[in-house]
Amino acid sequence: MMDYINEFSPFSYHEHEDGSASVEMYTDNKYKSDLFKTRKKEGFDGSGYDWESLAQVFIQEKMPDLQDKFAFDSEYLCFVVYSSDKGALRKFVSLFKEACEDDTLIIDLFSKTSPQEPITAVDMKSFLDIIAGNNK
């Protein structure tokens, strides 16, 4: 069974049976879309990858002591961050949500991000070949 907590909307916090937790947000909700539009020419469109870049800058600047507690697994339509430290993840989502609601802060953090390129099909095939031992 997985526990779901929606107090951080539009982010959702989930606790998993294995003791880990995740925070997710589907990017089709257009949350903060005006922020991403300001840098559209640079490649930002509010994807899960863009949110991941923003979250990483936030963690580096506002929670550097917890940086090693988080793992990201975002996709184009979904921002995802995991942690086995549920307390650290709850702290992250709470503070990140606050930061997103502070226009001055989030604009400053966003100015320090770089667009991330999603993994390509060729990259994924190479990765899967390596895992399968087909890297001859």
N, CA, C and O atoms as a DFTB+ gen file, in Angstrom:
544 C
 N C O
     1  1       0.840      -1.191       0.000
     2  2       0.000       0.000       0.000
     3  2       0.880       1.248       0.000
     4  3       1.930       1.284       0.642
     5  1       0.445       2.241      -0.711
     6  2       1.201       3.477      -0.808
     7  2       0.351       4.599      -0.212
     8  3      -0.829       4.730      -0.536
     9  1       0.955       5.406       0.658
    10  2       0.247       6.553       1.225
    11  2       0.451       7.755       0.319
    12  3       1.536       7.968      -0.222
    13  1      -0.599       8.528       0.165
    14  2      -0.588       9.693      -0.710
    15  2      -0.988      10.909       0.109
    16  3      -2.010      10.886       0.795
    17  1      -0.200      11.962       0.045
    18  2      -0.497      13.185       0.780
    19  2      -0.523      14.329      -0.226
    20  3       0.435      14.524      -0.974
    21  1      -1.611      15.079      -0.245
    22  2      -1.799      16.113      -1.251
    23  2      -1.687      17.530      -0.686
    24  3      -2.153      18.475      -1.323
    25  1      -1.093      17.698       0.469
    26  2      -1.000      19.024       1.075
    27  2      -0.041      19.957       0.343
    28  3       0.014      21.149       0.645
    29  1       0.707      19.431      -0.609
    30  2       1.707      20.218      -1.317
    31  2       1.296      20.507      -2.762
    32  3       2.150      20.805      -3.597
    33  1       0.042      20.426      -3.054
    34  2      -0.484      20.583      -4.409
    35  2       0.104      21.827      -5.088
    36  3       0.156      22.894      -4.475
    37  1       0.543      21.703      -6.334
    38  2       0.308      20.640      -7.300
    39  2       1.291      19.471      -7.208
    40  3       1.207      18.530      -7.997
    41  1       2.212      19.522      -6.261
    42  2       3.113      18.398      -6.023
    43  2       2.368      17.376      -5.177
    44  3       1.556      17.739      -4.327
    45  1       2.643      16.117      -5.408
    46  2       2.037      15.087      -4.570
    47  2       3.149      14.263      -3.934
    48  3       4.133      13.900      -4.579
    49  1       2.963      13.986      -2.668
    50  2       3.936      13.247      -1.866
    51  2       3.393      11.844      -1.648
    52  3       2.244      11.671      -1.243
    53  1       4.229      10.838      -1.920
    54  2       3.820       9.440      -1.781
    55  2       4.818       8.697      -0.900
    56  3       6.030       8.828      -1.074
    57  1       4.299       7.916       0.048
    58  2       5.158       7.018       0.818
    59  2       4.940       5.611       0.296
    60  3       3.803       5.187       0.087
    61  1       6.032       4.888       0.086
    62  2       5.989       3.566      -0.523
    63  2       6.238       2.476       0.512
    64  3       6.831       2.723       1.562
    65  1       5.779       1.277       0.203
    66  2       5.914       0.134       1.112
    67  2       7.358      -0.175       1.469
    68  3       7.628      -0.685       2.556
    69  1       8.290       0.124       0.570
    70  2       9.694      -0.196       0.822
    71  2      10.371       0.811       1.764
    72  3      11.567       0.709       2.036
    73  1       9.593       1.783       2.258
    74  2      10.134       2.773       3.186
    75  2      10.596       4.050       2.523
    76  3      10.927       5.019       3.207
    77  1      10.622       4.069       1.208
    78  2      11.023       5.275       0.493
    79  2       9.803       6.163       0.262
    80  3       8.676       5.804       0.603
    81  1      10.054       7.309      -0.316
    82  2       8.972       8.237      -0.644
    83  2       9.318       8.934      -1.948
    84  3      10.473       8.947      -2.373
    85  1       8.306       9.512      -2.576
    86  2       8.526      10.263      -3.803
    87  2       7.626      11.489      -3.827
    88  3       6.581      11.542      -3.179
    89  1       8.066      12.454      -4.585
    90  2       7.272      13.646      -4.878
    91  2       7.132      13.688      -6.382
    92  3       8.109      13.526      -7.114
    93  1       5.911      13.905      -6.838
    94  2       5.642      13.933      -8.268
    95  2       4.772      15.128      -8.615
    96  3       4.019      15.641      -7.788
    97  1       4.897      15.548      -9.849
    98  2       3.998      16.563     -10.382
    99  2       3.905      16.360     -11.883
   100  3       4.916      16.346     -12.585
   101  1       2.686      16.203     -12.364
   102  2       2.468      16.120     -13.807
   103  2       2.500      17.530     -14.372
   104  3       1.839      18.430     -13.854
   105  1       3.257      17.716     -15.419
   106  2       3.492      19.057     -15.933
   107  2       2.375      19.564     -16.828
   108  3       2.412      20.718     -17.255
   109  1       1.387      18.739     -17.123
   110  2       0.277      19.209     -17.949
   111  2      -0.675      20.127     -17.185
   112  3      -1.622      20.659     -17.764
   113  1      -0.425      20.316     -15.881
   114  2      -1.271      21.221     -15.100
   115  2      -0.889      22.692     -15.303
   116  3      -1.597      23.588     -14.843
   117  1       0.215      22.932     -15.983
   118  2       0.680      24.280     -16.344
   119  2       1.057      25.150     -15.144
   120  3       1.086      26.376     -15.253
   121  1       1.344      24.524     -14.002
   122  2       1.775      25.275     -12.825
   123  2       3.035      26.065     -13.163
   124  3       4.007      25.505     -13.669
   125  1       3.016      27.342     -12.889
   126  2       4.136      28.260     -13.121
   127  2       4.543      28.335     -14.592
   128  3       5.702      28.606     -14.904
   129  1       3.607      28.101     -15.478
   130  2       3.941      28.116     -16.912
   131  2       4.480      29.472     -17.363
   132  3       5.318      29.538     -18.261
   133  1       4.001      30.558     -16.741
   134  2       4.512      31.890     -17.115
   135  2       6.003      32.028     -16.811
   136  3       6.728      32.707     -17.538
   137  1       6.455      31.385     -15.742
   138  2       7.872      31.418     -15.397
   139  2       8.700      30.781     -16.510
   140  3       9.701      31.353     -16.943
   141  1       8.290      29.607     -16.972
   142  2       9.046      28.906     -18.003
   143  2       8.971      29.621     -19.350
   144  3       9.917      29.560     -20.136
   145  1       7.866      30.292     -19.621
   146  2       7.725      31.037     -20.878
   147  2       8.767      32.143     -20.989
   148  3       9.145      32.526     -22.096
   149  1       9.236      32.661     -19.852
   150  2      10.223      33.742     -19.891
   151  2      11.540      33.291     -20.522
   152  3      12.333      34.124     -20.961
   153  1      11.778      31.973     -20.571
   154  2      13.033      31.457     -21.147
   155  2      12.759      30.400     -22.215
   156  3      13.565      29.496     -22.433
   157  1      11.621      30.528     -22.868
   158  2      11.223      29.576     -23.910
   159  2      12.269      29.488     -25.032
   160  3      12.552      28.402     -25.538
   161  1      12.842      30.642     -25.416
   162  2      13.835      30.658     -26.495
   163  2      15.080      29.848     -26.135
   164  3      15.822      29.425     -27.021
   165  1      15.310      29.633     -24.844
   166  2      16.467      28.850     -24.400
   167  2      16.134      27.358     -24.333
   168  3      17.008      26.531     -24.073
   169  1      14.870      27.023     -24.569
   170  2      14.488      25.613     -24.577
   171  2      13.616      25.181     -23.418
   172  3      13.249      24.009     -23.333
   173  1      13.277      26.087     -22.528
   174  2      12.411      25.732     -21.412
   175  2      10.953      25.696     -21.855
   176  3      10.499      26.574     -22.588
   177  1      10.231      24.687     -21.413
   178  2       8.804      24.623     -21.703
   179  2       7.977      24.113     -20.518
   180  3       6.782      23.853     -20.656
   181  1       8.616      23.972     -19.362
   182  2       7.894      23.513     -18.173
   183  2       7.792      22.000     -18.073
   184  3       6.928      21.480     -17.367
   185  1       8.659      21.300     -18.769
   186  2       8.654      19.836     -18.725
   187  2       9.132      19.332     -17.359
   188  3       9.601      20.108     -16.526
   189  1       9.008      18.049     -17.153
   190  2       9.535      17.439     -15.941
   191  2      11.032      17.660     -15.804
   192  3      11.548      17.817     -14.698
   193  1      11.730      17.671     -16.948
   194  2      13.172      17.921     -16.935
   195  2      13.479      19.349     -16.475
   196  3      14.440      19.583     -15.743
   197  1      12.651      20.295     -16.915
   198  2      12.841      21.689     -16.498
   199  2      12.608      21.845     -15.004
   200  3      13.354      22.548     -14.323
   201  1      11.565      21.185     -14.494
   202  2      11.290      21.226     -13.058
   203  2      12.428      20.586     -12.273
   204  3      12.783      21.048     -11.188
   205  1      12.992      19.524     -12.825
   206  2      14.123      18.865     -12.165
   207  2      15.314      19.820     -12.068
   208  3      15.960      19.896     -11.023
   209  1      15.607      20.544     -13.141
   210  2      16.692      21.531     -13.111
   211  2      16.446      22.575     -12.037
   212  3      17.355      22.933     -11.287
   213  1      15.224      23.057     -11.965
   214  2      14.860      24.069     -10.975
   215  2      14.990      23.501      -9.563
   216  3      15.517      24.167      -8.672
   217  1      14.517      22.283      -9.357
   218  2      14.608      21.655      -8.035
   219  2      16.063      21.435      -7.629
   220  3      16.413      21.608      -6.462
   221  1      16.908      21.058      -8.577
   222  2      18.318      20.840      -8.254
   223  2      18.999      22.134      -7.824
   224  3      19.794      22.133      -6.884
   225  1      18.694      23.235      -8.505
   226  2      19.254      24.534      -8.102
   227  2      18.731      24.902      -6.715
   228  3      19.487      25.381      -5.869
   229  1      17.441      24.677      -6.484
   230  2      16.856      24.965      -5.175
   231  2      17.583      24.184      -4.077
   232  3      17.953      24.752      -3.049
   233  1      17.782      22.904      -4.294
   234  2      18.450      22.055      -3.294
   235  2      19.889      22.528      -3.069
   236  3      20.337      22.626      -1.927
   237  1      20.611      22.819      -4.149
   238  2      21.998      23.281      -4.023
   239  2      22.089      24.557      -3.209
   240  3      23.010      24.727      -2.410
   241  1      21.134      25.455      -3.409
   242  2      21.201      26.760      -2.739
   243  2      20.547      26.777      -1.363
   244  3      21.025      27.466      -0.462
   245  1      19.476      26.040      -1.193
   246  2      18.686      26.158       0.033
   247  2      18.777      24.947       0.956
   248  3      18.410      25.037       2.127
   249  1      19.259      23.820       0.446
   250  2      19.335      22.603       1.251
   251  2      20.606      21.811       0.934
   252  3      20.537      20.592       0.778
   253  1      21.759      22.471       0.837
   254  2      22.959      21.765       0.374
   255  2      23.356      20.586       1.261
   256  3      23.958      19.627       0.778
   257  1      23.033      20.645       2.530
   258  2      23.388      19.550       3.439
   259  2      22.574      18.284       3.168
   260  3      22.928      17.209       3.652
   261  1      21.492      18.399       2.401
   262  2      20.645      17.243       2.104
   263  2      20.750      16.791       0.650
   264  3      20.007      15.906       0.225
   265  1      21.661      17.387      -0.117
   266  2      21.787      17.109      -1.540
   267  2      21.889      15.633      -1.878
   268  3      21.303      15.178      -2.860
   269  1      22.625      14.888      -1.076
   270  2      22.844      13.477      -1.375
   271  2      21.665      12.593      -0.984
   272  3      21.729      11.375      -1.149
   273  1      20.612      13.176      -0.478
   274  2      19.436      12.407      -0.046
   275  2      18.431      12.173      -1.165
   276  3      17.498      11.388      -0.998
   277  1      18.605      12.845      -2.308
   278  2      17.578      12.833      -3.343
   279  2      18.072      12.201      -4.639
   280  3      19.237      12.328      -5.017
   281  1      17.143      11.515      -5.309
   282  2      17.395      10.971      -6.644
   283  2      16.228      11.389      -7.533
   284  3      15.070      11.343      -7.117
   285  1      16.539      11.788      -8.739
   286  2      15.511      12.252      -9.662
   287  2      15.250      11.213     -10.738
   288  3      16.153      10.485     -11.149
   289  1      14.016      11.153     -11.185
   290  2      13.622      10.246     -12.261
   291  2      12.517      10.901     -13.088
   292  3      11.487      10.286     -13.365
   293  1      12.740      12.137     -13.471
   294  2      11.725      12.889     -14.206
   295  2      11.622      12.405     -15.640
   296  3      12.555      11.823     -16.194
   297  1      10.477      12.659     -16.217
   298  2      10.214      12.427     -17.624
   299  2       9.629      13.713     -18.182
   300  3       9.403      14.667     -17.437
   301  1       9.386      13.745     -19.465
   302  2       8.912      14.981     -20.070
   303  2       7.639      15.490     -19.392
   304  3       7.536      16.679     -19.090
   305  1       6.686      14.621     -19.153
   306  2       5.390      15.039     -18.607
   307  2       5.282      14.925     -17.089
   308  3       4.225      15.203     -16.523
   309  1       6.360      14.520     -16.425
   310  2       6.264      14.326     -14.976
   311  2       7.599      14.600     -14.286
   312  3       8.633      14.042     -14.654
   313  1       7.556      15.463     -13.289
   314  2       8.698      15.734     -12.419
   315  2       8.635      14.725     -11.270
   316  3       7.588      14.570     -10.640
   317  1       9.744      14.041     -10.996
   318  2       9.778      13.029      -9.937
   319  2      11.095      13.122      -9.179
   320  3      12.171      13.187      -9.775
   321  1      10.987      13.127      -7.846
   322  2      12.160      13.048      -6.984
   323  2      11.868      12.003      -5.908
   324  3      10.768      11.956      -5.357
   325  1      12.869      11.162      -5.617
   326  2      12.746      10.081      -4.652
   327  2      13.708      10.283      -3.491
   328  3      14.696      11.009      -3.603
   329  1      13.404       9.633      -2.383
   330  2      14.343       9.588      -1.273
   331  2      13.979       8.447      -0.333
   332  3      12.805       8.122      -0.161
   333  1      14.981       7.850       0.264
   334  2      14.723       6.876       1.329
   335  2      14.579       7.602       2.663
   336  3      14.172       7.003       3.659
   337  1      14.909       8.881       2.684
   338  2      14.761       9.714       3.884
   339  2      13.470      10.527       3.743
   340  3      13.462      11.610       3.160
   341  1      12.383       9.981       4.289
   342  2      11.072      10.622       4.135
   343  2      11.041      12.013       4.754
   344  3      10.392      12.912       4.220
   345  1      11.728      12.200       5.863
   346  2      11.769      13.511       6.502
   347  2      12.429      14.552       5.612
   348  3      11.942      15.676       5.491
   349  1      13.530      14.174       4.994
   350  2      14.230      15.094       4.086
   351  2      13.358      15.430       2.885
   352  3      13.325      16.576       2.436
   353  1      12.654      14.432       2.367
   354  2      11.813      14.676       1.201
   355  2      10.613      15.548       1.546
   356  3      10.230      16.417       0.763
   357  1      10.026      15.326       2.696
   358  2       8.903      16.187       3.123
   359  2       9.393      17.629       3.330
   360  3       8.696      18.583       2.987
   361  1      10.585      17.772       3.888
   362  2      11.155      19.114       4.066
   363  2      11.380      19.763       2.703
   364  3      11.060      20.934       2.501
   365  1      11.938      18.983       1.766
   366  2      12.165      19.510       0.423
   367  2      10.870      19.997      -0.203
   368  3      10.796      21.143      -0.647
   369  1       9.845      19.150      -0.250
   370  2       8.619      19.525      -0.962
   371  2       7.925      20.704      -0.290
   372  3       7.334      21.543      -0.969
   373  1       7.993      20.771       1.014
   374  2       7.391      21.899       1.723
   375  2       8.107      23.207       1.387
   376  3       7.467      24.205       1.056
   377  1       9.428      23.194       1.474
   378  2      10.207      24.402       1.189
   379  2      10.201      24.765      -0.295
   380  3      10.190      25.943      -0.652
   381  1      10.208      23.749      -1.155
   382  2      10.181      24.000      -2.596
   383  2       8.842      24.611      -3.000
   384  3       8.797      25.532      -3.815
   385  1       7.772      24.105      -2.439
   386  2       6.438      24.670      -2.712
   387  2       6.390      26.139      -2.252
   388  3       5.876      27.001      -2.965
   389  1       6.926      26.412      -1.062
   390  2       7.005      27.804      -0.567
   391  2       7.798      28.675      -1.530
   392  3       7.388      29.792      -1.848
   393  1       8.921      28.171      -1.989
   394  2       9.767      28.927      -2.914
   395  2       9.029      29.210      -4.222
   396  3       9.148      30.299      -4.785
   397  1       8.280      28.245      -4.694
   398  2       7.525      28.424      -5.940
   399  2       6.471      29.515      -5.802
   400  3       6.110      30.162      -6.785
   401  1       5.985      29.716      -4.604
   402  2       4.959      30.736      -4.366
   403  2       5.561      32.117      -4.086
   404  3       4.832      33.104      -3.992
   405  1       6.867      32.184      -3.957
   406  2       7.578      33.444      -3.742
   407  2       8.184      33.855      -5.088
   408  3       9.253      33.375      -5.468
   409  1       7.494      34.745      -5.803
   410  2       7.916      35.091      -7.162
   411  2       9.357      35.571      -7.239
   412  3      10.083      35.175      -8.152
   413  1       9.785      36.400      -6.323
   414  2      11.152      36.918      -6.350
   415  2      12.163      35.788      -6.203
   416  3      13.143      35.729      -6.946
   417  1      11.930      34.901      -5.258
   418  2      12.852      33.786      -5.021
   419  2      12.874      32.825      -6.194
   420  3      13.949      32.438      -6.652
   421  1      11.712      32.433      -6.690
   422  2      11.686      31.427      -7.751
   423  2      12.266      31.977      -9.054
   424  3      12.891      31.237      -9.813
   425  1      12.066      33.261      -9.317
   426  2      12.672      33.874     -10.503
   427  2      14.200      33.873     -10.375
   428  3      14.907      33.598     -11.344
   429  1      14.702      34.183      -9.177
   430  2      16.152      34.155      -8.943
   431  2      16.705      32.745      -9.142
   432  3      17.722      32.571      -9.814
   433  1      16.049      31.740      -8.568
   434  2      16.512      30.361      -8.716
   435  2      16.446      29.920     -10.179
   436  3      17.360      29.267     -10.684
   437  1      15.365      30.282     -10.840
   438  2      15.191      29.893     -12.237
   439  2      16.262      30.510     -13.131
   440  3      16.650      29.911     -14.134
   441  1      16.743      31.698     -12.780
   442  2      17.782      32.345     -13.581
   443  2      19.085      31.556     -13.555
   444  3      19.964      31.788     -14.386
   445  1      19.219      30.635     -12.620
   446  2      20.449      29.854     -12.466
   447  2      20.338      28.447     -13.039
   448  3      21.265      27.648     -12.903
   449  1      19.212      28.135     -13.678
   450  2      19.012      26.794     -14.225
   451  2      19.461      26.721     -15.673
   452  3      19.607      27.734     -16.356
   453  1      19.674      25.505     -16.113
   454  2      19.967      25.226     -17.514
   455  2      18.964      24.185     -17.990
   456  3      18.612      23.271     -17.246
   457  1      18.501      24.323     -19.233
   458  2      17.566      23.306     -19.726
   459  2      18.267      21.955     -19.822
   460  3      19.428      21.870     -20.225
   461  1      17.549      20.908     -19.449
   462  2      18.092      19.555     -19.543
   463  2      17.542      18.894     -20.787
   464  3      16.371      19.054     -21.132
   465  1      18.385      18.166     -21.438
   466  2      17.945      17.421     -22.607
   467  2      17.467      16.051     -22.156
   468  3      18.154      15.375     -21.390
   469  1      16.299      15.636     -22.623
   470  2      15.835      14.293     -22.289
   471  2      16.719      13.245     -22.954
   472  3      17.362      13.517     -23.967
   473  1      16.746      12.071     -22.388
   474  2      17.529      10.982     -22.956
   475  2      16.923      10.598     -24.312
   476  3      15.705      10.482     -24.443
   477  1      17.766      10.407     -25.294
   478  2      17.287      10.053     -26.629
   479  2      17.116       8.548     -26.738
   480  3      17.621       7.801     -25.900
   481  1      16.416       8.106     -27.755
   482  2      16.221       6.676     -27.990
   483  2      17.572       5.993     -28.225
   484  3      17.786       4.869     -27.771
   485  1      18.482       6.670     -28.934
   486  2      19.816       6.101     -29.190
   487  2      20.574       5.947     -27.880
   488  3      21.200       4.914     -27.645
   489  1      20.523       6.976     -27.017
   490  2      21.185       6.892     -25.716
   491  2      20.593       5.762     -24.885
   492  3      21.324       5.015     -24.234
   493  1      19.269       5.637     -24.907
   494  2      18.609       4.595     -24.129
   495  2      19.008       3.219     -24.636
   496  3      19.263       2.320     -23.834
   497  1      19.066       3.035     -25.953
   498  2      19.474       1.745     -26.507
   499  2      20.908       1.423     -26.077
   500  3      21.197       0.289     -25.695
   501  1      21.802       2.403     -26.136
   502  2      23.186       2.184     -25.706
   503  2      23.247       1.796     -24.237
   504  3      23.987       0.889     -23.856
   505  1      22.474       2.481     -23.424
   506  2      22.423       2.186     -21.995
   507  2      21.924       0.764     -21.754
   508  3      22.503       0.027     -20.955
   509  1      20.847       0.377     -22.445
   510  2      20.284      -0.965     -22.273
   511  2      21.238      -2.032     -22.789
   512  3      21.325      -3.119     -22.219
   513  1      21.961      -1.723     -23.874
   514  2      22.957      -2.667     -24.383
   515  2      24.067      -2.896     -23.368
   516  3      24.515      -4.027     -23.178
   517  1      24.505      -1.839     -22.722
   518  2      25.555      -1.961     -21.699
   519  2      25.065      -2.822     -20.552
   520  3      25.781      -3.710     -20.092
   521  1      23.855      -2.569     -20.089
   522  2      23.290      -3.353     -18.992
   523  2      23.168      -4.830     -19.386
   524  3      23.442      -5.718     -18.578
   525  1      22.761      -5.081     -20.618
   526  2      22.577      -6.449     -21.083
   527  2      23.898      -7.125     -21.432
   528  3      23.930      -8.322     -21.721
   529  1      24.983      -6.363     -21.406
   530  2      26.294      -6.929     -21.729
   531  2      26.563      -6.969     -23.217
   532  3      27.450      -7.692     -23.670
   533  1      25.810      -6.204     -23.979
   534  2      25.966      -6.182     -25.448
   535  2      26.794      -5.003     -25.911
   536  3      26.536      -4.456     -26.983
   537  1      27.768      -4.603     -25.143
   538  2      28.553      -3.407     -25.491
   539  2      29.847      -3.777     -26.211
   540  3      30.916      -3.266     -25.877
   541  1      29.749      -4.646     -27.177
   542  2      30.922      -5.093     -27.917
   543  2      31.290      -4.146     -29.019
   544  3      32.260      -4.383     -29.738
